[in-house]
Amino acid sequence: MSELVFFSGTMDCGKSTLALQIVHNRSARGLQGLIFTRDDRAGEGKLSSRLGLVTDAVEAGRGFDLYAHVVAELSQGGKVDYVIVDEAQFLAPEQIDQLARIVDDLTLDVFAFGITTDFRTKLFPGSQRLIELADRIETLQVEAMCWCGARATHNARTVGGEMVVDGEQVVVGDVNRSPEEIGYEVLCRRHHRRRMTAARARAAALSPDVLPVTSG
C-alpha cells in the first residue's frame, strides 16, 4: 500500500540529508522519483543538505498544484515511482491535500520532510495538515543539540545573536548565518523560554558582572 509519510524534526537534524539518501537508495534500484521543495536555503528549485549535498527539484510555490504536476508528468510518458517533498512545512494546507490525493489516486508513496513548529513554537499550517492526514509520522532519530548539550526541541530565530519572537512566520535563513544576519538556532525548551541563545550565553559568561562561584 502506498503511504503519505511525514518525517519531522527540528532544524539541523538531517531531514534533507535523509531525503537525499532515499533518492539515492531508490535510484540504485532503478526507481525514479519526483522531487518538490519550497524556499530551500540553496535557492529556487534546489534540495540541499547542510552536509553540502544538493540536487535539482521542482519549486512548489504558492498556488502550485502538486497533484496536477505529477499527473502531467505521467501523462507525458514520464516515469514517477515515488514523490519527495522537502521543506513541506511551507506548503499550504490545500497542497498537503494534493499530496494525499497523489497517494490515494495514483498509488505513489509520498515522503514529506519538514519541521513542525516555527520560531514562536506555533505549528506551520502545512505541518499541521500533514499531522492530520499522514499515514505515518516519523520523528528523526538524529538529535539536534542545544548549545547547552541538551536535546534541542525548539527552533529559534535570531537577529544579531538575539532571539526574536515577532515577525513573519516564513523568513528563509539557516543555522550557519553570521551573527549579524537573520538566522536560526535550535534550543532546548528551557533556553527557548528564557531566550538564551548561544551568543547570549557566551556574552553572559564573559560579563564582569558574573561573579565566579567559590566554595566555602
Backbone as a ProteinNet text record, in pm:
[ID]
protein_1_A
[PRIMARY]
MSELVFFSGTMDCGKSTLALQIVHNRSARGLQGLIFTRDDRAGEGKLSSRLGLVTDAVEAGRGFDLYAHVVAELSQGGKVDYVIVDEAQFLAPEQIDQLARIVDDLTLDVFAFGITTDFRTKLFPGSQRLIELADRIETLQVEAMCWCGARATHNARTVGGEMVVDGEQVVVGDVNRSPEEIGYEVLCRRHHRRRMTAARARAAALSPDVLPVTSG
[TERTIARY]
83.5	0	87.2	51.2	123.7	91.8	184.9	171.2	211.2	151.3	197.4	271.2	402.4	486.4	544.4	531.1	583.8	703.2	821.6	943.8	964.4	960.4	965.2	1079.9	1116.1	1220.7	1254.5	1345.7	1390.9	1484.2	1522.8	1629	1756.4	1841	1974	1970.1	1860.3	1853.4	1863.1	1895.7	1922.9	1805.9	1700.8	1583.7	1618.7	1684.4	1717.8	1819.9	1910.6	2007.4	1936.5	1835.8	1759.5	1682	1624.9	1552.8	1645.3	1765.8	1862	1907.5	1914.7	1952.9	1845.9	1718.3	1608.4	1615.8	1642	1656.3	1769.8	1882.7	1998.7	1967.7	1910	1883.7	1785	1680.5	1578.6	1628.4	1712.9	1771.8	1859.8	1928.4	2013.9	1932.9	1804.8	1715.6	1638.1	1671.3	1607.2	1477.2	1448.8	1326.6	1353.5	1253.6	1269	1167.2	1215.7	1127.6	1109.7	1004.1	979.6	1000.1	1087	1127.7	1071	1001.3	949.4	1016.9	1026.5	1076.2	1015.4	1040.2	987.7	1083.5	1133.5	1217.9	1340.5	1409.7	1531.5	1640.5	1729.2	1837.7	1931	1937.8	2029.1	1969.3	1842.8	1779.7	1664.4	1599.6	1479.8	1512.5	1424.7	1440.5	1557.3	1593.7	1704.5	1662.5	1710.1	1700.3	1842.8	1873.9	2011.9	2020.7	2135	2165.7	2279.4	2283	2393.3	2526.8	2523	2647.5	2709.8	2638.4	2691.8	2631.7	2542.2	2477	2361.8	2342	2234.4	2187.4	2060	2005	1895.4	1862.2	1756	1620.1	1526.7	1391.2	1294	1166.9	1061.5	1017.5	1020.6	980.7	828.1	775.7	631	588.1	579.9	545.9	399.2	363.1	225	131.9	27.2	-68.9	-29.4	88.5	134.2	53.8	7.2	-72.7	17.2	54.8	146	82	-46.1	-116	-120.1	-156.8	-165.5	-29.5	76.2	210.7	248.9	219.1	251.8	170.3	41.8	-44.1	8.8	50.8	104	232.2	315.3	440.1	410.7	316.2	279.3	211.6	128.7	55.7	149.3	262.8	360.2	461.5	434.9	522	635	635.4	740.2	725.4	834.4	835.9	841.8	740.7	736.5	701.3	796.1	773.5	742.2	780.1	755.5	774.4	734.4	744.8	815	908.7	978.2	936.9	904.5	873.2	955.6	1049.3	1128.7	1074.1	1103.3	1050.8	898	838	692.5	615	679	609	564.8	631.7	598.9	481.4	436.7	324.9	193.9	98.9	-34.8	-111.5	-209.9	-287.9	-347.2	-394.2	-451.9	-347.2	-221.1	-115.7	-85.9	-101.6	-88.1	-201.5	-321.1	-431.9	-397.6	-327.4	-286.5	-189	-101.8	-10.5	-88.1	-189.3	-271.6	-341.9	-384	-451	-353.6	-228	-126.3	-114.6	-116.5	-107.7	-231.5	-348.8	-473.7	-513.8	-499.4	-547.4	-441.6	-316	-208.6	-126	-156.9	-89.5	62.1	109	251.1	283.9	398.7	446.6	488.9	451.4	494.6	567.4	692.4	774.7	793	732.3	738.6	830.7	913.6	1011.6	992	988.6	972.6	977.5	986.9	979.8	833.8	798.8	658.7	622.3	709.1	674	771.1	721.9	805	881.4	943.3	1026.7	945.6	811.1	723.5	661.6	706.4	654.3	512.4	470.2	338.9	351	250.5	252.4	246.6	330.1	314	184.9	107.1	-16.1	8	117.1	147.2	175.9	252.6	284.4	159.9	75.6	-47.6	-132.7	-143	-223	-159.1	-28.4	39.9	13	16	-14	-155.6	-245.7	-386	-406.1	-325.4	-351.6	-252.5	-133.1	-28.4	-65.8	-29.1	-44.9	53.8	167	270.9	352.5	387.7	472.9	598.9	712.2	840.6	919.4	957.9	1045.7	1189.6	1268.2	1405.4	1485.3	1565.8	1639.4	1772.5	1818.9	1940.8	1902.9	1945.5	1902.7	1991.1	1926.6	1998	2020.5	2125.4	2161.1	2159.8	2105.5	2113.1	2258	2290	2426.4	2466.6	2368.3	2399.6	2426.3	2403.8	2426.1	2301	2189.2	2062.2	2001.8	1906.5	1837.9	1761.1	1782.2	1712.1	1572.4	1473.6	1334	1262.8	1325.6	1260.3	1351.5	1287.3	1359.5	1349.8	1461.9	1463.9	1514.6	1453.2	1503.4	1586.4	1700.6	1789.9	1822.4	1845.4	1894.3	2008.4	2126.5	2242.3	2269.5	2235.5	2257.7	2148.5	2052.3	1942.6	1817.9	1752.6	1631.4	1514.9	1436.9	1319	1195.8	1082.4	958	847.1	880.2	783.2	832.6	737.5	773.1	697.8	723.8	659.5	696.2	600.3	626.6	737	740.3	838.8	939.1	1062.9	1176.1	1289.1	1333.1	1433.3	1566.2	1625.5	1754.8	1818.2	1926.3	1995.9	2058.9	2101.5	2167.5	2314	2363.8	2505	2526.5	2425.5	2443.1	2533.7	2594.9	2676.5	2585.8	2637.5	2553.8	2481.2	2535.7	2473.2	2347.7	2332.3	2221.8	2103.9	1990.5	1877.8	1915.5	1910.3	1947.6	1856.6	1892.7	1813.4	1906	1851.3	1926.9	1831	1879.1	1795.3	1828.9	1724.5	1740.8	1656.4	1695.1	1606.5	1491.9	1387.3	1271.9	1309.3	1391.5	1429	1492.4	1588.7	1658.5	1577.9	1486	1395.1	1302.5	1251	1164.2	1238.7	1365.7	1445.4	1511.5	1491.9	1552.5	1704.4	1761.2	1904.5	1971.6	2017.6	2088.2	2233.7	2304.9	2446.8	2524.6	2490.5	2560.1	2535.7	2410.8	2381.4	2452.3	2459.1	2527.1	2675.7	2737.6	2879.3	2900.1	2811.5	2824	2808.6	2714.8	2694.2	2815.6	2877.8	2994.6	3113.6	3119.6	3231.7	3204.2	3081.8	3044.9	3115.5	3169.1	3234.4	3133.9	3004.2	2901.3	2873.1	2925	2903.8	3018.4	2987.3	3091.6	3122.9	3248.7	3284.4	3223.9	3189.4	3131.5	3245.8	3248.2	3352.9	3291.1	3364.9	3315.1	3361.8	3289.9	3330.9	3277.6
-119.5	0	124.7	220.4	347	426.1	513.8	588.3	734.1	817.9	954.6	955.4	974.2	968.1	1105.6	1150.9	1281.1	1258.8	1296.7	1290.7	1429.3	1436.4	1566.4	1572.8	1694.5	1717.4	1864.3	1902.2	2041	2066.6	2190.2	2220.1	2148.5	2121.1	2065.6	1921.1	1848.2	1708.3	1610.6	1659.3	1569	1535.3	1618.1	1586.8	1583.3	1688.9	1694.9	1588.2	1557.3	1450.8	1317.3	1289.9	1166.4	1164.5	1278.3	1285.5	1249.2	1304.4	1274.6	1128.7	1072	931	840.1	874.7	796.5	801.7	920.9	934.6	845.9	850	769.9	619.8	574.7	431.7	380.8	457.7	413.3	424.5	522.3	532.9	412.5	364.4	247	122.2	122.5	10.8	36.5	142.5	171.5	247.9	300.2	376.5	525.5	593.8	736.2	817.1	915.2	997.2	1136.5	1200.7	1340.6	1419.1	1518.1	1591.2	1732.7	1767.4	1902.7	1967.5	2097.8	2169.8	2309.4	2380.7	2516.8	2598.8	2706.7	2800.2	2733.9	2652.8	2589.4	2693.5	2671	2765.8	2783.2	2682.7	2689.6	2764.9	2802.4	2877.5	2801.8	2867	2810.7	2683.9	2582.6	2459.1	2374	2380.5	2300.4	2229.2	2108.1	2037.9	2021.5	2082.6	2081.6	2036.1	1977	1934.4	2019.7	2037.8	2114.1	2039.9	1912.4	1838.8	1875.1	1957.2	2000.6	1930.4	1834.8	1763.8	1847.8	1842.9	1921.2	1852.7	1864.7	1811.4	1905.3	1894	1976	1927.6	2020	1987.7	2083	2051.8	2139.4	2232.1	2361.3	2458.1	2462.5	2424.8	2421.3	2550.5	2656.9	2786.8	2801.3	2918.9	2948.4	2923.5	2846.5	2817.5	2703.7	2646.6	2535.6	2409.6	2338.8	2216.9	2095.5	2034	1920.5	1799.2	1775.7	1661.9	1677.4	1795.5	1818.8	1802.5	1844	1831.7	1685.1	1603.3	1461	1395.1	1427.9	1372.2	1410.9	1536.7	1582.5	1507.4	1484.3	1410.6	1269.1	1203.7	1067.1	1065.1	1163.6	1169.9	1189.8	1254.3	1278.9	1164.9	1054.7	937.9	934.8	1027.9	1029.3	914.4	878.3	769.3	829.9	803	851.1	733.8	691.6	578.3	622.7	744.6	796.5	947.6	1014.7	1160.2	1198.9	1292.2	1350	1497.1	1542.9	1684	1733.3	1822.9	1880.2	2019	2064.8	2192.2	2194.8	2080.2	2065	2156.7	2206.5	2296.9	2424.8	2462.1	2585.2	2570.8	2448.6	2428.2	2471.3	2511	2544.9	2416.5	2422.1	2301.3	2233.9	2312.7	2250.8	2176.7	2218.9	2144.9	2012.6	2009.8	1882.8	1788.3	1842.4	1760.6	1699.9	1774.9	1723.7	1607.1	1613.8	1502.2	1376.4	1393.5	1278.7	1219.8	1305.7	1257.9	1181.5	1224.5	1150.7	1008.3	994.5	861.9	779.6	838.1	761.8	733.3	831.6	816	761.6	792.5	749.2	635.7	596.8	487.6	502.8	624.5	651.5	684.3	638.2	678.8	825.4	900.4	1039.1	1053.1	1100	1121.4	1271.8	1325.5	1468.9	1494.4	1597	1629.8	1774.9	1797.6	1934.8	1947.7	2071.4	2099.6	2124.2	2096.1	2108.1	2247.9	2311.3	2440.7	2549.5	2673.3	2786.5	2842.4	2958.7	3018.6	3066.1	3068.8	3108	2986.1	2867.2	2737.2	2713	2776.1	2755.3	2661.7	2576.1	2484.4	2560	2518	2563.4	2503.2	2578	2522.2	2395.1	2391.9	2271.7	2152.1	2174.8	2065.6	2018.6	2112.1	2074	1983.6	2019.7	1937.8	1801.3	1796.8	1667.4	1578.9	1637.2	1560.5	1504.7	1582.3	1539.6	1429.6	1429.8	1340.7	1225.5	1238.2	1139.5	999.7	901.6	762.2	727.1	795.7	765.2	891.1	914.9	1028	971.8	1008.7	960.7	1078.5	1069.9	1170.3	1127.8	1213.7	1176	1146.3	1042.2	994.6	1066.2	1140.8	1220.5	1344.6	1352.3	1460.7	1584.2	1695.1	1823.1	1861	1936.4	1969.1	2118.6	2157.3	2295.3	2326.5	2455.2	2493.9	2438.9	2409.7	2359.8	2210	2142.7	1998.9	1916.3	1978	1905.8	1886.9	1797.7	1773.5	1899.3	1944.1	2061.7	2022	2096	2065.5	2183.4	2300.9	2421.9	2497.1	2560.8	2641.7	2788.6	2857.2	2998.9	3081.9	3198.9	3295.2	3398	3432.5	3527.9	3643	3759.5	3876.7	3932.7	3933.1	3979.3	3895.2	3766.9	3676.8	3678.2	3772.4	3782.5	3713.5	3635.2	3566	3663.4	3647.3	3730.7	3641.7	3696.7	3618.8	3686.9	3790.4	3860	3859.8	3870.8	3879.5	3778.3	3780.8	3688.4	3544.3	3453.4	3314.2	3255.5	3291.7	3235.4	3342.4	3328.6	3408.4	3310.2	3296	3194.5	3232.8	3139.3	3158.6	3024.2	3023.2	2898.2	2905.9	2790.8	2787.9	2829.5	2848.3	2881.7	3026.5	3113.4	3254.2	3322.9	3433.3	3510.7	3576.6	3609.3	3665.1	3793.2	3869.2	3995.5	3976.1	3858.6	3833	3769.5	3767.1	3686.8	3540.3	3468.2	3327.9	3245.7	3119.8	3028.7	2947	2906.2	2827.1	2729.7	2609	2511.6	2515.3	2516.2	2527.7	2423.5	2389.8	2311	2401.6	2341.6	2422.5	2525.5	2486.3	2576.6	2704.8	2688.3	2806.4	2881.4	2813	2885.2	2974.7	2923.7	3002.6	3123.6	3104.6	3212.6	3301.3	3267.1	3338.4	3342.7	3234.4	3226.7	3155.6	3234.6	3180.2	3152.5	3088	3061.3	3192.4	3292.1	3420.4	3487.7	3482.5	3543	3468.5	3336.7	3257.4	3292	3308.5	3345.7	3484.2	3576.2	3712.1	3715	3635.4	3630	3571.6	3473.2	3409.7	3504.8	3597.6	3691.8	3821	3840	3964.6	3980.1	4097.6	4119.4	4119.8	4128.7	4128.1	3987.9	3886.1	3747.7	3708.8	3689.8	3656.6	3507.4	3471.7	3328.9	3263.3	3137.9	3062.1	3000.9	3028.9	2972.3	2887.3	2792.6	2706.2	2758.4	2718.6	2756.4	2890.2
0	0	0	-81.7	-83.7	42	82	207.2	188.9	271.6	292.2	425.1	420	540	566.9	690.3	731.8	823.1	776.5	855.9	917.1	1049.2	1115	1216	1249.4	1348.5	1349.9	1437.2	1440.2	1322.1	1303.7	1209.1	1253.5	1154.9	1181.9	1231.4	1202.5	1246.8	1129.9	1010.2	899.1	809.8	807.3	724.5	576	529.2	387.2	349.6	441	415.7	397.3	481.4	468	336.9	297.6	170.4	54.7	56.1	-49.4	-44.2	76	89.4	30.6	52.7	-5.9	-157.8	-211.9	-356.8	-407.1	-339	-380.1	-375.6	-264.6	-249.6	-353.5	-379.6	-475.7	-619.3	-645.9	-779.7	-808.6	-706.4	-723.3	-757.8	-725	-758	-887.2	-958.8	-1084.9	-1072.8	-952.7	-932.3	-953.3	-1006	-1035.3	-957.4	-884.1	-802.4	-859.4	-817.6	-849.8	-720.9	-724.1	-604.4	-607.1	-500.5	-483.1	-362.6	-364.2	-247.8	-247.6	-138.7	-126.9	-41	-95.4	-20.6	41.2	-36	14.7	32.3	129.5	158.6	39.7	-50.4	-164.9	-283	-272.4	-380.4	-442.9	-537.5	-600.2	-678.4	-662.6	-738.2	-695.6	-567.1	-515.4	-386.8	-368.8	-241.3	-191.8	-79	-31.5	113.6	144.1	279.9	333.1	465	524.7	514.2	473.9	451	316.9	237.9	109.2	-10.2	11.3	-98.4	-152.1	-282.1	-342.9	-470.7	-500.9	-625.4	-674.6	-800.5	-857.5	-810.2	-800.7	-756.4	-824.3	-814.2	-865.6	-753.4	-777.3	-676.5	-666.4	-550.6	-528.6	-460.8	-538	-483.3	-449.2	-408.6	-371.6	-490.9	-471.4	-576.7	-668.4	-650.2	-733.5	-701.2	-805	-786.2	-802.5	-691.7	-696.6	-763.6	-735.7	-795.7	-948.1	-994.9	-1138.8	-1205.5	-1135.7	-1192.8	-1209.1	-1109.7	-1119.3	-1231	-1239	-1344.8	-1482.1	-1498.1	-1626.1	-1661.3	-1562.5	-1585.1	-1632.4	-1568	-1607.1	-1744.2	-1772.5	-1899.5	-2017.7	-1991.8	-2097.7	-2110.1	-2041.4	-2051.2	-1952.1	-1858.8	-1757.2	-1659.2	-1597.9	-1500.7	-1360.2	-1281.1	-1143.6	-1054.3	-971	-881.4	-738.7	-705.1	-570.7	-575	-468.2	-461	-331.1	-341.3	-226	-216	-95.1	-73.2	46.2	20.1	128.6	163.9	284.6	337	329.4	362.8	348.7	442	546.4	638.7	569.5	460	390.1	294	269.5	177.6	242.1	158.8	207.7	238.1	328	360.2	237.5	140.3	21.2	-60.8	-52.7	-120.8	-50.6	80.1	152.9	113.5	93.6	44.5	-91.5	-174.3	-304.9	-289.6	-188.6	-163.2	-124.9	-40.6	-2.5	-124.4	-216.6	-337.8	-427	-432.1	-507.8	-455.4	-324	-262.1	-293.6	-273.2	-284	-427.7	-517.5	-654.9	-749.9	-724.2	-814.3	-755.2	-632	-559.2	-559.8	-530.8	-518.2	-373	-327.1	-195.1	-200.4	-97.7	-84.2	48.6	42.2	160.9	179.8	284.1	311.1	430	418.7	522	564	696	741	891.6	937.2	1080.5	1116.4	1239.3	1279	1325.9	1404.1	1463.2	1421.6	1423.9	1384.8	1504.2	1484.9	1589.6	1709.5	1693.9	1805.3	1872.9	1834	1880.7	1833.1	1723.9	1665.5	1545.8	1527.1	1414.1	1281.5	1186.4	1049.5	994.3	916.1	858.7	777.8	700.4	623.3	711.8	818.4	910.8	985.3	1022.6	1090.9	1002.8	874.8	784.1	761.7	758.7	745.6	866.8	984.8	1105.9	1099.8	1042.1	1031.7	928.2	821.1	707.9	691.1	744.7	715.3	763.2	682.2	723.6	834.1	830.8	928.4	953.5	1079.5	1117.2	1181.5	1128	1179.1	1234.4	1360.8	1419.8	1396.4	1338	1304.2	1429.1	1419.9	1536.6	1558	1456.2	1474.3	1553	1676.9	1764.9	1747.6	1714.9	1717.8	1864.1	1888.9	2027.1	2050.4	2163.7	2211	2247.7	2255.7	2292.9	2429.3	2514.7	2649.2	2650.8	2538.1	2530.5	2541.7	2581.9	2591.8	2452.4	2442.5	2316	2275.2	2152.5	2102.4	2056	2100.7	2066.5	2002.3	2002.9	1952.8	1855.7	1757.8	1660.3	1701	1700.6	1737.7	1620.9	1600.9	1502.3	1575.9	1518.1	1583	1489	1548.9	1477.7	1560.5	1504.1	1580.2	1703.6	1696.4	1808.8	1912.8	1899.1	1995	1939.7	2022.4	1980.8	1967.1	1858.8	1837.4	1831.7	1871.8	1874.3	1794.8	1720.8	1636.8	1492.8	1400.3	1259.4	1176.4	1046.3	954.4	990.2	967.4	1001.6	915.3	788.3	696	655.9	701.6	657.5	635.7	510.8	479.8	541.9	611.6	674.5	702	777.5	805	943.3	992.4	1122.8	1112.5	990.4	972.2	930.7	949.1	914.3	1016.1	974	1066.6	1169.4	1288.5	1395.6	1357.6	1260.6	1224.5	1138.9	1079.8	989.4	1063.1	992.7	1042	1026.3	1133.8	1130.1	1219	1234.8	1316.8	1405.1	1516.8	1613.1	1679.4	1707.3	1776.7	1925.5	2008	2152.5	2223.8	2345.1	2430.5	2477.3	2529.9	2569.6	2676.1	2771.8	2881	2827.5	2737.6	2688.7	2583.1	2515.8	2426.3	2509.3	2619.5	2706.4	2763	2792.8	2850.9	2745.1	2617.6	2505	2518.7	2566.4	2590.8	2473.3	2376.5	2262	2298.8	2207.7	2232.5	2246.4	2164.7	2172.7	2307.2	2355.6	2485.7	2597.9	2584.8	2688	2693.4	2575.8	2572.3	2631.7	2596.7	2648.7	2799.6	2851.7	2997.1	3067.6	3005.1	3066.4	3072.5	2975.8	2970.8	3046.3	3093.8	3158.3	3293.2	3321.2	3451.4	3566.2	3532.1	3637.3	3687.5	3612.7	3654.2	3747.3	3873.3	3970.2	3966.3	3982.4	3986.3	4110.6	4096.6	4207.2	4287.2	4415.4	4501.5	4608.4	4658.4	4765.2	4899.4	5003.9	5137.3	5181.5
[MASK]
++++++++++++++++++++++++++++++++++++++++++++++++++++++++++++++++++++++++++++++++++++++++++++++++++++++++++++++++++++++++++++++++++++++++++++++++++++++++++++++++++++++++++++++++++++++++++++++++++++++++++++++++++++++++

